[in-house]
Amino acid sequence: MDRTQKFFRLLDRKTRARVLACIHSISLGSFDLLDIRALSGFPDTYRCRIGDIRIIFQKFPNGNSVIDVGFRKDVYKRLKR
């Protein structure tokens, strides 16, 4: 079982549904109702905030790619590696 699967098992149903809906919106490029900010020092890399959960993704001309999903402190630590 990989890290993402373990993370999703920790979440309750309601939070898991919110995170999956956010990932779906990111993949479609629909950012209207999401809390999106650019990450400094990382070109074309953004984060979406859902409480203490962060979704890190990159924007590309042909679509978006989710890099990591996790709790705030863990995601940023893994991003700097």
C-alpha positions as CSV (number, residue, x, y, z in Angstrom):
1,M,0.0,0.0,0.0
2,D,1.5,3.3,-1.0
3,R,1.5,6.6,0.9
4,T,-1.5,8.1,-0.9
5,Q,-3.7,5.1,-0.1
6,K,-2.7,5.2,3.6
7,F,-3.5,8.9,3.7
8,F,-7.0,8.4,2.2
9,R,-7.7,5.6,4.7
10,L,-7.0,8.1,7.6
11,L,-9.7,10.5,6.3
12,D,-13.4,10.3,7.2
13,R,-15.9,9.9,4.3
14,K,-16.9,13.5,4.1
15,T,-13.3,14.8,4.0
16,R,-12.3,12.1,1.5
17,A,-15.2,13.2,-0.8
18,R,-14.1,16.9,-0.6
19,V,-10.5,16.0,-1.5
20,L,-11.5,13.8,-4.4
21,A,-13.9,16.5,-5.7
22,C,-11.0,19.0,-5.5
23,I,-8.7,16.7,-7.4
24,H,-11.4,16.2,-10.0
25,S,-11.8,20.0,-10.4
26,I,-8.0,20.4,-10.7
27,S,-7.9,17.8,-13.4
28,L,-10.6,19.5,-15.3
29,G,-9.0,23.0,-14.9
30,S,-11.9,24.4,-13.0
31,F,-10.4,26.6,-10.2
32,D,-13.4,28.9,-9.5
33,L,-14.3,27.8,-6.0
34,L,-11.0,26.4,-4.9
35,D,-8.4,28.0,-2.6
36,I,-5.4,28.0,-5.0
37,R,-2.1,29.7,-4.5
38,A,1.2,29.6,-6.4
39,L,4.2,28.1,-4.6
40,S,7.2,30.3,-4.5
41,G,10.4,28.8,-5.8
42,F,8.6,26.1,-7.9
43,P,7.6,27.2,-11.4
44,D,4.1,26.4,-12.5
45,T,3.5,24.6,-9.1
46,Y,0.4,25.4,-7.1
47,R,-1.4,24.2,-3.9
48,C,-5.0,23.7,-3.2
49,R,-6.1,24.1,0.5
50,I,-8.8,22.1,2.2
51,G,-8.5,22.8,5.9
52,D,-5.2,21.1,7.0
53,I,-5.0,19.1,3.7
54,R,-2.9,20.3,0.8
55,I,-3.0,19.2,-2.8
56,I,0.1,20.1,-4.7
57,F,-0.2,20.2,-8.5
58,Q,1.5,21.6,-11.6
59,K,-0.2,23.4,-14.5
60,F,0.6,22.3,-18.0
61,P,-0.8,23.6,-21.3
62,N,-2.5,20.2,-22.0
63,G,-3.7,19.7,-18.4
64,N,-2.8,19.6,-14.8
65,S,-0.9,17.0,-12.8
66,V,-1.3,16.3,-9.1
67,I,2.0,15.8,-7.5
68,D,1.1,15.1,-3.8
69,V,-1.8,15.0,-1.4
70,G,-1.4,15.1,2.3
71,F,-1.5,17.1,5.5
72,R,0.1,20.5,5.5
73,K,3.4,19.9,7.2
74,D,4.1,16.5,5.5
75,V,3.4,17.7,2.0
76,Y,5.7,20.7,2.2
77,K,8.5,18.6,3.7
78,R,8.3,16.1,0.9
79,L,8.2,18.8,-1.7
80,K,11.6,20.2,-0.7
81,R,13.3,16.9,-1.2
